[in-house]
Amino acid sequence: METLVTKIVSIVLSPILRIMEPDIKERIRSKAHELFLKYGIRSISMDDIAAQLAMSKKTLYQYFNDKDELVDTAVEIEIKKGKQECQGCSMEAKDAIEEILLMMENIEEQFRNMNPTVLYDLDKFHHNAFRKFQKHKNEFILDVVRKNIERGIKEELFRPEINADILSRFRLESMMIAFNMDIFPPRKYNLAKVTVEIMEHYLYGLATIKGHKLILKYQQEKKYQAHETKPA
């Protein structure tokens, strides 16, 4: 009798569980991604993720083989998000300078609560995920930066003598230096503020006189908008 009941329950619940499965997997992916960025990868265990989701560790392992696989999927989320934001900034911006300023806003928001140990943990303990990140940086992001420089030169906002290949590679490496905890220890420096400062320095270095004036114009508009939206 029990066997028959069990079979009936299984038949009834099976379609429901199949519908729920992608949602559960996505919840796990999303929570792991959130925790890794906030606290660093090494400091977050499978137990921590299970506790945050109020589920058993056994359930986690039904969807992911190990922490390495979860880190992989978290990096994929970050890469997808980064591509969407870069493409959005490029399409929305009226010119190359506004494109960089929009990216700065996105990065500042993203990095505000990011733990700077994330990249170190990836490099040290999760080589496959780190290779994915490196491939994304050295191919997609490099291409975005180079195209932005070329756009700025055509718009006469960036200096015409600039070598787009050299400067785009410089930009990638200057982006990574903010994560170097020997140079910018987290107890003293905020990752978002360091990144924005470096990006602003890079932008001014590219700009022509016309470009400088436009940067100042955009910055003034941003200050005005911030003042207008500030609660009384």
Biotite code that builds the C-alpha atoms (Angstrom):
import biotite.structure as struc

atoms = struc.array([
    struc.Atom([0.000, 0.000, 0.000], chain_id="A", res_id=1, res_name="MET", atom_name="CA", element="C"),
    struc.Atom([2.817, 2.386, 0.947], chain_id="A", res_id=2, res_name="GLU", atom_name="CA", element="C"),
    struc.Atom([4.578, 1.641, -2.301], chain_id="A", res_id=3, res_name="THR", atom_name="CA", element="C"),
    struc.Atom([1.461, 2.458, -4.294], chain_id="A", res_id=4, res_name="LEU", atom_name="CA", element="C"),
    struc.Atom([0.911, 5.712, -2.341], chain_id="A", res_id=5, res_name="VAL", atom_name="CA", element="C"),
    struc.Atom([4.533, 6.652, -2.847], chain_id="A", res_id=6, res_name="THR", atom_name="CA", element="C"),
    struc.Atom([4.239, 6.068, -6.588], chain_id="A", res_id=7, res_name="LYS", atom_name="CA", element="C"),
    struc.Atom([1.047, 8.114, -6.813], chain_id="A", res_id=8, res_name="ILE", atom_name="CA", element="C"),
    struc.Atom([2.605, 10.997, -4.860], chain_id="A", res_id=9, res_name="VAL", atom_name="CA", element="C"),
    struc.Atom([5.683, 10.833, -7.053], chain_id="A", res_id=10, res_name="SER", atom_name="CA", element="C"),
    struc.Atom([3.569, 10.930, -10.235], chain_id="A", res_id=11, res_name="ILE", atom_name="CA", element="C"),
    struc.Atom([1.550, 13.888, -8.933], chain_id="A", res_id=12, res_name="VAL", atom_name="CA", element="C"),
    struc.Atom([4.522, 15.881, -7.598], chain_id="A", res_id=13, res_name="LEU", atom_name="CA", element="C"),
    struc.Atom([7.011, 15.150, -10.375], chain_id="A", res_id=14, res_name="SER", atom_name="CA", element="C"),
    struc.Atom([5.719, 17.808, -12.843], chain_id="A", res_id=15, res_name="PRO", atom_name="CA", element="C"),
    struc.Atom([5.534, 20.371, -10.017], chain_id="A", res_id=16, res_name="ILE", atom_name="CA", element="C"),
    struc.Atom([9.106, 19.645, -8.939], chain_id="A", res_id=17, res_name="LEU", atom_name="CA", element="C"),
    struc.Atom([10.330, 19.948, -12.530], chain_id="A", res_id=18, res_name="ARG", atom_name="CA", element="C"),
    struc.Atom([8.698, 23.382, -12.761], chain_id="A", res_id=19, res_name="ILE", atom_name="CA", element="C"),
    struc.Atom([10.236, 24.442, -9.443], chain_id="A", res_id=20, res_name="MET", atom_name="CA", element="C"),
    struc.Atom([13.727, 23.105, -10.222], chain_id="A", res_id=21, res_name="GLU", atom_name="CA", element="C"),
    struc.Atom([14.968, 25.993, -12.427], chain_id="A", res_id=22, res_name="PRO", atom_name="CA", element="C"),
    struc.Atom([13.702, 28.474, -9.845], chain_id="A", res_id=23, res_name="ASP", atom_name="CA", element="C"),
    struc.Atom([15.550, 26.712, -7.027], chain_id="A", res_id=24, res_name="ILE", atom_name="CA", element="C"),
    struc.Atom([18.746, 26.536, -9.085], chain_id="A", res_id=25, res_name="LYS", atom_name="CA", element="C"),
    struc.Atom([18.479, 30.226, -9.961], chain_id="A", res_id=26, res_name="GLU", atom_name="CA", element="C"),
    struc.Atom([17.936, 31.123, -6.289], chain_id="A", res_id=27, res_name="ARG", atom_name="CA", element="C"),
    struc.Atom([21.101, 29.237, -5.358], chain_id="A", res_id=28, res_name="ILE", atom_name="CA", element="C"),
    struc.Atom([23.086, 30.881, -8.186], chain_id="A", res_id=29, res_name="ARG", atom_name="CA", element="C"),
    struc.Atom([21.851, 34.341, -7.265], chain_id="A", res_id=30, res_name="SER", atom_name="CA", element="C"),
    struc.Atom([22.518, 33.992, -3.528], chain_id="A", res_id=31, res_name="LYS", atom_name="CA", element="C"),
    struc.Atom([25.998, 32.512, -4.054], chain_id="A", res_id=32, res_name="ALA", atom_name="CA", element="C"),
    struc.Atom([26.847, 35.368, -6.436], chain_id="A", res_id=33, res_name="HIS", atom_name="CA", element="C"),
    struc.Atom([25.644, 37.936, -3.894], chain_id="A", res_id=34, res_name="GLU", atom_name="CA", element="C"),
    struc.Atom([27.576, 36.393, -0.984], chain_id="A", res_id=35, res_name="LEU", atom_name="CA", element="C"),
    struc.Atom([30.803, 35.905, -2.935], chain_id="A", res_id=36, res_name="PHE", atom_name="CA", element="C"),
    struc.Atom([30.852, 39.559, -4.026], chain_id="A", res_id=37, res_name="LEU", atom_name="CA", element="C"),
    struc.Atom([30.015, 40.895, -0.584], chain_id="A", res_id=38, res_name="LYS", atom_name="CA", element="C"),
    struc.Atom([32.247, 38.734, 1.616], chain_id="A", res_id=39, res_name="TYR", atom_name="CA", element="C"),
    struc.Atom([34.835, 37.265, -0.742], chain_id="A", res_id=40, res_name="GLY", atom_name="CA", element="C"),
    struc.Atom([34.830, 33.741, -2.156], chain_id="A", res_id=41, res_name="ILE", atom_name="CA", element="C"),
    struc.Atom([37.129, 31.961, 0.262], chain_id="A", res_id=42, res_name="ARG", atom_name="CA", element="C"),
    struc.Atom([35.204, 33.091, 3.350], chain_id="A", res_id=43, res_name="SER", atom_name="CA", element="C"),
    struc.Atom([31.861, 31.707, 2.066], chain_id="A", res_id=44, res_name="ILE", atom_name="CA", element="C"),
    struc.Atom([31.236, 27.970, 2.438], chain_id="A", res_id=45, res_name="SER", atom_name="CA", element="C"),
    struc.Atom([28.497, 25.729, 1.063], chain_id="A", res_id=46, res_name="MET", atom_name="CA", element="C"),
    struc.Atom([27.100, 25.685, 4.616], chain_id="A", res_id=47, res_name="ASP", atom_name="CA", element="C"),
    struc.Atom([26.855, 29.492, 4.567], chain_id="A", res_id=48, res_name="ASP", atom_name="CA", element="C"),
    struc.Atom([24.994, 29.483, 1.251], chain_id="A", res_id=49, res_name="ILE", atom_name="CA", element="C"),
    struc.Atom([22.604, 26.755, 2.430], chain_id="A", res_id=50, res_name="ALA", atom_name="CA", element="C"),
    struc.Atom([21.910, 28.650, 5.676], chain_id="A", res_id=51, res_name="ALA", atom_name="CA", element="C"),
    struc.Atom([21.212, 31.897, 3.801], chain_id="A", res_id=52, res_name="GLN", atom_name="CA", element="C"),
    struc.Atom([18.714, 30.076, 1.591], chain_id="A", res_id=53, res_name="LEU", atom_name="CA", element="C"),
    struc.Atom([17.160, 28.159, 4.510], chain_id="A", res_id=54, res_name="ALA", atom_name="CA", element="C"),
    struc.Atom([17.791, 24.849, 2.766], chain_id="A", res_id=55, res_name="MET", atom_name="CA", element="C"),
    struc.Atom([19.922, 21.817, 3.487], chain_id="A", res_id=56, res_name="SER", atom_name="CA", element="C"),
    struc.Atom([23.417, 21.425, 2.086], chain_id="A", res_id=57, res_name="LYS", atom_name="CA", element="C"),
    struc.Atom([22.175, 18.193, 0.529], chain_id="A", res_id=58, res_name="LYS", atom_name="CA", element="C"),
    struc.Atom([19.767, 20.249, -1.590], chain_id="A", res_id=59, res_name="THR", atom_name="CA", element="C"),
    struc.Atom([22.646, 22.435, -2.802], chain_id="A", res_id=60, res_name="LEU", atom_name="CA", element="C"),
    struc.Atom([24.528, 19.376, -3.963], chain_id="A", res_id=61, res_name="TYR", atom_name="CA", element="C"),
    struc.Atom([21.514, 18.204, -5.942], chain_id="A", res_id=62, res_name="GLN", atom_name="CA", element="C"),
    struc.Atom([21.994, 21.225, -8.211], chain_id="A", res_id=63, res_name="TYR", atom_name="CA", element="C"),
    struc.Atom([25.738, 21.934, -7.995], chain_id="A", res_id=64, res_name="PHE", atom_name="CA", element="C"),
    struc.Atom([28.548, 19.402, -7.670], chain_id="A", res_id=65, res_name="ASN", atom_name="CA", element="C"),
    struc.Atom([30.767, 21.582, -5.513], chain_id="A", res_id=66, res_name="ASP", atom_name="CA", element="C"),
    struc.Atom([31.718, 25.149, -4.599], chain_id="A", res_id=67, res_name="LYS", atom_name="CA", element="C"),
    struc.Atom([33.938, 25.382, -7.675], chain_id="A", res_id=68, res_name="ASP", atom_name="CA", element="C"),
    struc.Atom([30.898, 24.960, -9.913], chain_id="A", res_id=69, res_name="GLU", atom_name="CA", element="C"),
    struc.Atom([29.024, 27.632, -7.947], chain_id="A", res_id=70, res_name="LEU", atom_name="CA", element="C"),
    struc.Atom([31.932, 30.047, -8.324], chain_id="A", res_id=71, res_name="VAL", atom_name="CA", element="C"),
    struc.Atom([31.943, 29.319, -12.066], chain_id="A", res_id=72, res_name="ASP", atom_name="CA", element="C"),
    struc.Atom([28.278, 30.165, -12.368], chain_id="A", res_id=73, res_name="THR", atom_name="CA", element="C"),
    struc.Atom([28.702, 33.323, -10.255], chain_id="A", res_id=74, res_name="ALA", atom_name="CA", element="C"),
    struc.Atom([31.407, 34.529, -12.651], chain_id="A", res_id=75, res_name="VAL", atom_name="CA", element="C"),
    struc.Atom([29.101, 33.797, -15.592], chain_id="A", res_id=76, res_name="GLU", atom_name="CA", element="C"),
    struc.Atom([26.408, 35.963, -13.962], chain_id="A", res_id=77, res_name="ILE", atom_name="CA", element="C"),
    struc.Atom([28.900, 38.798, -13.501], chain_id="A", res_id=78, res_name="GLU", atom_name="CA", element="C"),
    struc.Atom([30.159, 38.525, -17.098], chain_id="A", res_id=79, res_name="ILE", atom_name="CA", element="C"),
    struc.Atom([26.618, 38.568, -18.523], chain_id="A", res_id=80, res_name="LYS", atom_name="CA", element="C"),
    struc.Atom([25.701, 41.548, -16.352], chain_id="A", res_id=81, res_name="LYS", atom_name="CA", element="C"),
    struc.Atom([28.886, 43.382, -17.353], chain_id="A", res_id=82, res_name="GLY", atom_name="CA", element="C"),
    struc.Atom([28.235, 42.861, -21.069], chain_id="A", res_id=83, res_name="LYS", atom_name="CA", element="C"),
    struc.Atom([24.673, 44.159, -20.775], chain_id="A", res_id=84, res_name="GLN", atom_name="CA", element="C"),
    struc.Atom([25.816, 47.254, -18.870], chain_id="A", res_id=85, res_name="GLU", atom_name="CA", element="C"),
    struc.Atom([28.641, 48.041, -21.306], chain_id="A", res_id=86, res_name="CYS", atom_name="CA", element="C"),
    struc.Atom([26.359, 47.680, -24.313], chain_id="A", res_id=87, res_name="GLN", atom_name="CA", element="C"),
    struc.Atom([23.674, 49.750, -22.590], chain_id="A", res_id=88, res_name="GLY", atom_name="CA", element="C"),
    struc.Atom([26.111, 52.581, -21.807], chain_id="A", res_id=89, res_name="CYS", atom_name="CA", element="C"),
    struc.Atom([27.421, 52.594, -25.369], chain_id="A", res_id=90, res_name="SER", atom_name="CA", element="C"),
    struc.Atom([23.919, 52.787, -26.874], chain_id="A", res_id=91, res_name="MET", atom_name="CA", element="C"),
    struc.Atom([22.609, 55.352, -24.386], chain_id="A", res_id=92, res_name="GLU", atom_name="CA", element="C"),
    struc.Atom([25.574, 57.738, -24.479], chain_id="A", res_id=93, res_name="ALA", atom_name="CA", element="C"),
    struc.Atom([25.500, 60.755, -26.787], chain_id="A", res_id=94, res_name="LYS", atom_name="CA", element="C"),
    struc.Atom([29.304, 60.681, -27.065], chain_id="A", res_id=95, res_name="ASP", atom_name="CA", element="C"),
    struc.Atom([32.426, 58.834, -25.898], chain_id="A", res_id=96, res_name="ALA", atom_name="CA", element="C"),
    struc.Atom([32.805, 60.947, -22.741], chain_id="A", res_id=97, res_name="ILE", atom_name="CA", element="C"),
    struc.Atom([29.256, 60.327, -21.587], chain_id="A", res_id=98, res_name="GLU", atom_name="CA", element="C"),
    struc.Atom([29.812, 56.608, -22.265], chain_id="A", res_id=99, res_name="GLU", atom_name="CA", element="C"),
    struc.Atom([32.722, 56.536, -19.804], chain_id="A", res_id=100, res_name="ILE", atom_name="CA", element="C"),
    struc.Atom([30.836, 58.612, -17.237], chain_id="A", res_id=101, res_name="LEU", atom_name="CA", element="C"),
    struc.Atom([27.843, 56.239, -17.423], chain_id="A", res_id=102, res_name="LEU", atom_name="CA", element="C"),
    struc.Atom([30.197, 53.295, -16.950], chain_id="A", res_id=103, res_name="MET", atom_name="CA", element="C"),
    struc.Atom([31.746, 55.060, -13.958], chain_id="A", res_id=104, res_name="MET", atom_name="CA", element="C"),
    struc.Atom([28.317, 55.382, -12.351], chain_id="A", res_id=105, res_name="GLU", atom_name="CA", element="C"),
    struc.Atom([27.565, 51.704, -12.932], chain_id="A", res_id=106, res_name="ASN", atom_name="CA", element="C"),
    struc.Atom([30.943, 50.594, -11.597], chain_id="A", res_id=107, res_name="ILE", atom_name="CA", element="C"),
    struc.Atom([30.712, 52.854, -8.558], chain_id="A", res_id=108, res_name="GLU", atom_name="CA", element="C"),
    struc.Atom([27.329, 51.348, -7.692], chain_id="A", res_id=109, res_name="GLU", atom_name="CA", element="C"),
    struc.Atom([28.545, 47.802, -8.335], chain_id="A", res_id=110, res_name="GLN", atom_name="CA", element="C"),
    struc.Atom([31.813, 48.162, -6.397], chain_id="A", res_id=111, res_name="PHE", atom_name="CA", element="C"),
    struc.Atom([30.350, 50.043, -3.429], chain_id="A", res_id=112, res_name="ARG", atom_name="CA", element="C"),
    struc.Atom([29.797, 46.839, -1.439], chain_id="A", res_id=113, res_name="ASN", atom_name="CA", element="C"),
    struc.Atom([32.146, 44.516, -3.302], chain_id="A", res_id=114, res_name="MET", atom_name="CA", element="C"),
    struc.Atom([34.865, 42.761, -1.347], chain_id="A", res_id=115, res_name="ASN", atom_name="CA", element="C"),
    struc.Atom([38.240, 43.453, -3.014], chain_id="A", res_id=116, res_name="PRO", atom_name="CA", element="C"),
    struc.Atom([39.442, 39.920, -2.161], chain_id="A", res_id=117, res_name="THR", atom_name="CA", element="C"),
    struc.Atom([37.168, 38.469, -4.869], chain_id="A", res_id=118, res_name="VAL", atom_name="CA", element="C"),
    struc.Atom([39.759, 38.572, -7.671], chain_id="A", res_id=119, res_name="LEU", atom_name="CA", element="C"),
    struc.Atom([42.544, 37.313, -5.414], chain_id="A", res_id=120, res_name="TYR", atom_name="CA", element="C"),
    struc.Atom([40.359, 34.379, -4.337], chain_id="A", res_id=121, res_name="ASP", atom_name="CA", element="C"),
    struc.Atom([39.495, 33.600, -7.961], chain_id="A", res_id=122, res_name="LEU", atom_name="CA", element="C"),
    struc.Atom([43.121, 33.627, -9.055], chain_id="A", res_id=123, res_name="ASP", atom_name="CA", element="C"),
    struc.Atom([44.342, 31.598, -6.082], chain_id="A", res_id=124, res_name="LYS", atom_name="CA", element="C"),
    struc.Atom([41.621, 28.992, -5.602], chain_id="A", res_id=125, res_name="PHE", atom_name="CA", element="C"),
    struc.Atom([39.330, 28.824, -8.655], chain_id="A", res_id=126, res_name="HIS", atom_name="CA", element="C"),
    struc.Atom([41.486, 28.707, -11.759], chain_id="A", res_id=127, res_name="HIS", atom_name="CA", element="C"),
    struc.Atom([38.783, 27.814, -14.287], chain_id="A", res_id=128, res_name="ASN", atom_name="CA", element="C"),
    struc.Atom([36.538, 30.689, -13.182], chain_id="A", res_id=129, res_name="ALA", atom_name="CA", element="C"),
    struc.Atom([39.521, 33.069, -13.189], chain_id="A", res_id=130, res_name="PHE", atom_name="CA", element="C"),
    struc.Atom([40.370, 32.051, -16.772], chain_id="A", res_id=131, res_name="ARG", atom_name="CA", element="C"),
    struc.Atom([36.787, 32.877, -17.779], chain_id="A", res_id=132, res_name="LYS", atom_name="CA", element="C"),
    struc.Atom([37.111, 36.298, -16.189], chain_id="A", res_id=133, res_name="PHE", atom_name="CA", element="C"),
    struc.Atom([40.488, 36.898, -17.870], chain_id="A", res_id=134, res_name="GLN", atom_name="CA", element="C"),
    struc.Atom([39.087, 35.900, -21.263], chain_id="A", res_id=135, res_name="LYS", atom_name="CA", element="C"),
    struc.Atom([36.168, 38.315, -20.787], chain_id="A", res_id=136, res_name="HIS", atom_name="CA", element="C"),
    struc.Atom([38.538, 41.117, -19.734], chain_id="A", res_id=137, res_name="LYS", atom_name="CA", element="C"),
    struc.Atom([41.106, 40.548, -22.459], chain_id="A", res_id=138, res_name="ASN", atom_name="CA", element="C"),
    struc.Atom([38.583, 40.165, -25.272], chain_id="A", res_id=139, res_name="GLU", atom_name="CA", element="C"),
    struc.Atom([35.212, 41.811, -24.624], chain_id="A", res_id=140, res_name="PHE", atom_name="CA", element="C"),
    struc.Atom([36.235, 44.634, -22.260], chain_id="A", res_id=141, res_name="ILE", atom_name="CA", element="C"),
    struc.Atom([39.369, 45.396, -24.287], chain_id="A", res_id=142, res_name="LEU", atom_name="CA", element="C"),
    struc.Atom([37.228, 45.736, -27.410], chain_id="A", res_id=143, res_name="ASP", atom_name="CA", element="C"),
    struc.Atom([34.735, 48.023, -25.614], chain_id="A", res_id=144, res_name="VAL", atom_name="CA", element="C"),
    struc.Atom([37.526, 50.302, -24.356], chain_id="A", res_id=145, res_name="VAL", atom_name="CA", element="C"),
    struc.Atom([39.258, 50.445, -27.742], chain_id="A", res_id=146, res_name="ARG", atom_name="CA", element="C"),
    struc.Atom([36.024, 51.304, -29.550], chain_id="A", res_id=147, res_name="LYS", atom_name="CA", element="C"),
    struc.Atom([35.296, 54.027, -27.008], chain_id="A", res_id=148, res_name="ASN", atom_name="CA", element="C"),
    struc.Atom([38.717, 55.596, -27.614], chain_id="A", res_id=149, res_name="ILE", atom_name="CA", element="C"),
    struc.Atom([38.240, 55.428, -31.389], chain_id="A", res_id=150, res_name="GLU", atom_name="CA", element="C"),
    struc.Atom([34.787, 56.983, -31.012], chain_id="A", res_id=151, res_name="ARG", atom_name="CA", element="C"),
    struc.Atom([36.189, 59.809, -28.880], chain_id="A", res_id=152, res_name="GLY", atom_name="CA", element="C"),
    struc.Atom([38.910, 60.562, -31.435], chain_id="A", res_id=153, res_name="ILE", atom_name="CA", element="C"),
    struc.Atom([36.335, 60.755, -34.261], chain_id="A", res_id=154, res_name="LYS", atom_name="CA", element="C"),
    struc.Atom([34.214, 63.089, -32.135], chain_id="A", res_id=155, res_name="GLU", atom_name="CA", element="C"),
    struc.Atom([37.323, 65.265, -31.481], chain_id="A", res_id=156, res_name="GLU", atom_name="CA", element="C"),
    struc.Atom([36.838, 64.740, -27.743], chain_id="A", res_id=157, res_name="LEU", atom_name="CA", element="C"),
    struc.Atom([39.983, 62.597, -27.337], chain_id="A", res_id=158, res_name="PHE", atom_name="CA", element="C"),
    struc.Atom([43.458, 63.542, -28.512], chain_id="A", res_id=159, res_name="ARG", atom_name="CA", element="C"),
    struc.Atom([44.064, 62.395, -32.129], chain_id="A", res_id=160, res_name="PRO", atom_name="CA", element="C"),
    struc.Atom([47.626, 61.194, -31.480], chain_id="A", res_id=161, res_name="GLU", atom_name="CA", element="C"),
    struc.Atom([46.458, 58.586, -28.952], chain_id="A", res_id=162, res_name="ILE", atom_name="CA", element="C"),
    struc.Atom([47.337, 54.966, -29.753], chain_id="A", res_id=163, res_name="ASN", atom_name="CA", element="C"),
    struc.Atom([44.023, 53.213, -29.067], chain_id="A", res_id=164, res_name="ALA", atom_name="CA", element="C"),
    struc.Atom([45.624, 49.775, -28.725], chain_id="A", res_id=165, res_name="ASP", atom_name="CA", element="C"),
    struc.Atom([48.164, 50.878, -26.103], chain_id="A", res_id=166, res_name="ILE", atom_name="CA", element="C"),
    struc.Atom([45.742, 53.040, -24.118], chain_id="A", res_id=167, res_name="LEU", atom_name="CA", element="C"),
    struc.Atom([43.002, 50.391, -24.071], chain_id="A", res_id=168, res_name="SER", atom_name="CA", element="C"),
    struc.Atom([45.450, 47.856, -22.622], chain_id="A", res_id=169, res_name="ARG", atom_name="CA", element="C"),
    struc.Atom([46.649, 50.451, -20.121], chain_id="A", res_id=170, res_name="PHE", atom_name="CA", element="C"),
    struc.Atom([43.026, 50.996, -19.100], chain_id="A", res_id=171, res_name="ARG", atom_name="CA", element="C"),
    struc.Atom([42.528, 47.282, -18.419], chain_id="A", res_id=172, res_name="LEU", atom_name="CA", element="C"),
    struc.Atom([45.571, 47.081, -16.175], chain_id="A", res_id=173, res_name="GLU", atom_name="CA", element="C"),
    struc.Atom([44.702, 50.308, -14.338], chain_id="A", res_id=174, res_name="SER", atom_name="CA", element="C"),
    struc.Atom([41.283, 48.769, -13.665], chain_id="A", res_id=175, res_name="MET", atom_name="CA", element="C"),
    struc.Atom([42.929, 45.785, -11.967], chain_id="A", res_id=176, res_name="MET", atom_name="CA", element="C"),
    struc.Atom([45.222, 47.831, -9.722], chain_id="A", res_id=177, res_name="ILE", atom_name="CA", element="C"),
    struc.Atom([42.272, 48.920, -7.565], chain_id="A", res_id=178, res_name="ALA", atom_name="CA", element="C"),
    struc.Atom([41.977, 45.281, -6.429], chain_id="A", res_id=179, res_name="PHE", atom_name="CA", element="C"),
    struc.Atom([45.611, 45.124, -5.315], chain_id="A", res_id=180, res_name="ASN", atom_name="CA", element="C"),
    struc.Atom([45.306, 45.021, -1.525], chain_id="A", res_id=181, res_name="MET", atom_name="CA", element="C"),
    struc.Atom([49.011, 45.715, -1.000], chain_id="A", res_id=182, res_name="ASP", atom_name="CA", element="C"),
    struc.Atom([48.622, 49.068, -2.755], chain_id="A", res_id=183, res_name="ILE", atom_name="CA", element="C"),
    struc.Atom([45.081, 49.876, -1.608], chain_id="A", res_id=184, res_name="PHE", atom_name="CA", element="C"),
    struc.Atom([44.418, 48.001, 1.674], chain_id="A", res_id=185, res_name="PRO", atom_name="CA", element="C"),
    struc.Atom([40.636, 47.707, 2.261], chain_id="A", res_id=186, res_name="PRO", atom_name="CA", element="C"),
    struc.Atom([40.902, 49.011, 5.815], chain_id="A", res_id=187, res_name="ARG", atom_name="CA", element="C"),
    struc.Atom([42.074, 52.339, 4.390], chain_id="A", res_id=188, res_name="LYS", atom_name="CA", element="C"),
    struc.Atom([40.615, 52.561, 0.867], chain_id="A", res_id=189, res_name="TYR", atom_name="CA", element="C"),
    struc.Atom([37.153, 52.004, -0.575], chain_id="A", res_id=190, res_name="ASN", atom_name="CA", element="C"),
    struc.Atom([37.220, 49.962, -3.795], chain_id="A", res_id=191, res_name="LEU", atom_name="CA", element="C"),
    struc.Atom([34.517, 52.046, -5.508], chain_id="A", res_id=192, res_name="ALA", atom_name="CA", element="C"),
    struc.Atom([36.200, 55.370, -4.717], chain_id="A", res_id=193, res_name="LYS", atom_name="CA", element="C"),
    struc.Atom([39.623, 54.157, -5.860], chain_id="A", res_id=194, res_name="VAL", atom_name="CA", element="C"),
    struc.Atom([38.162, 52.840, -9.120], chain_id="A", res_id=195, res_name="THR", atom_name="CA", element="C"),
    struc.Atom([36.289, 56.065, -9.893], chain_id="A", res_id=196, res_name="VAL", atom_name="CA", element="C"),
    struc.Atom([39.383, 58.173, -9.126], chain_id="A", res_id=197, res_name="GLU", atom_name="CA", element="C"),
    struc.Atom([41.482, 56.067, -11.505], chain_id="A", res_id=198, res_name="ILE", atom_name="CA", element="C"),
    struc.Atom([38.827, 56.189, -14.243], chain_id="A", res_id=199, res_name="MET", atom_name="CA", element="C"),
    struc.Atom([38.495, 59.957, -13.939], chain_id="A", res_id=200, res_name="GLU", atom_name="CA", element="C"),
    struc.Atom([42.274, 60.370, -14.224], chain_id="A", res_id=201, res_name="HIS", atom_name="CA", element="C"),
    struc.Atom([42.226, 58.139, -17.326], chain_id="A", res_id=202, res_name="TYR", atom_name="CA", element="C"),
    struc.Atom([39.377, 60.155, -18.886], chain_id="A", res_id=203, res_name="LEU", atom_name="CA", element="C"),
    struc.Atom([41.086, 63.520, -18.389], chain_id="A", res_id=204, res_name="TYR", atom_name="CA", element="C"),
    struc.Atom([44.267, 62.064, -19.886], chain_id="A", res_id=205, res_name="GLY", atom_name="CA", element="C"),
    struc.Atom([42.413, 61.191, -23.096], chain_id="A", res_id=206, res_name="LEU", atom_name="CA", element="C"),
    struc.Atom([40.533, 64.458, -23.504], chain_id="A", res_id=207, res_name="ALA", atom_name="CA", element="C"),
    struc.Atom([41.157, 67.374, -25.850], chain_id="A", res_id=208, res_name="THR", atom_name="CA", element="C"),
    struc.Atom([40.310, 70.924, -24.674], chain_id="A", res_id=209, res_name="ILE", atom_name="CA", element="C"),
    struc.Atom([36.855, 70.398, -26.182], chain_id="A", res_id=210, res_name="LYS", atom_name="CA", element="C"),
    struc.Atom([36.644, 67.139, -24.278], chain_id="A", res_id=211, res_name="GLY", atom_name="CA", element="C"),
    struc.Atom([37.697, 68.758, -20.996], chain_id="A", res_id=212, res_name="HIS", atom_name="CA", element="C"),
    struc.Atom([34.915, 71.318, -21.321], chain_id="A", res_id=213, res_name="LYS", atom_name="CA", element="C"),
    struc.Atom([32.374, 68.571, -21.965], chain_id="A", res_id=214, res_name="LEU", atom_name="CA", element="C"),
    struc.Atom([33.568, 66.555, -18.942], chain_id="A", res_id=215, res_name="ILE", atom_name="CA", element="C"),
    struc.Atom([33.094, 69.613, -16.732], chain_id="A", res_id=216, res_name="LEU", atom_name="CA", element="C"),
    struc.Atom([29.654, 70.228, -18.253], chain_id="A", res_id=217, res_name="LYS", atom_name="CA", element="C"),
    struc.Atom([28.520, 66.658, -17.522], chain_id="A", res_id=218, res_name="TYR", atom_name="CA", element="C"),
    struc.Atom([29.920, 66.829, -13.978], chain_id="A", res_id=219, res_name="GLN", atom_name="CA", element="C"),
    struc.Atom([28.078, 70.072, -13.297], chain_id="A", res_id=220, res_name="GLN", atom_name="CA", element="C"),
    struc.Atom([24.847, 68.577, -14.617], chain_id="A", res_id=221, res_name="GLU", atom_name="CA", element="C"),
    struc.Atom([25.311, 65.557, -12.349], chain_id="A", res_id=222, res_name="LYS", atom_name="CA", element="C"),
    struc.Atom([25.861, 67.786, -9.293], chain_id="A", res_id=223, res_name="LYS", atom_name="CA", element="C"),
    struc.Atom([22.769, 69.807, -10.187], chain_id="A", res_id=224, res_name="TYR", atom_name="CA", element="C"),
    struc.Atom([20.649, 66.662, -10.597], chain_id="A", res_id=225, res_name="GLN", atom_name="CA", element="C"),
    struc.Atom([21.937, 65.276, -7.280], chain_id="A", res_id=226, res_name="ALA", atom_name="CA", element="C"),
    struc.Atom([21.054, 68.569, -5.574], chain_id="A", res_id=227, res_name="HIS", atom_name="CA", element="C"),
    struc.Atom([17.565, 68.607, -7.147], chain_id="A", res_id=228, res_name="GLU", atom_name="CA", element="C"),
    struc.Atom([16.775, 65.030, -6.077], chain_id="A", res_id=229, res_name="THR", atom_name="CA", element="C"),
    struc.Atom([18.189, 65.461, -2.562], chain_id="A", res_id=230, res_name="LYS", atom_name="CA", element="C"),
    struc.Atom([15.359, 65.356, 0.032], chain_id="A", res_id=231, res_name="PRO", atom_name="CA", element="C"),
    struc.Atom([14.636, 68.661, 1.748], chain_id="A", res_id=232, res_name="ALA", atom_name="CA", element="C"),
])
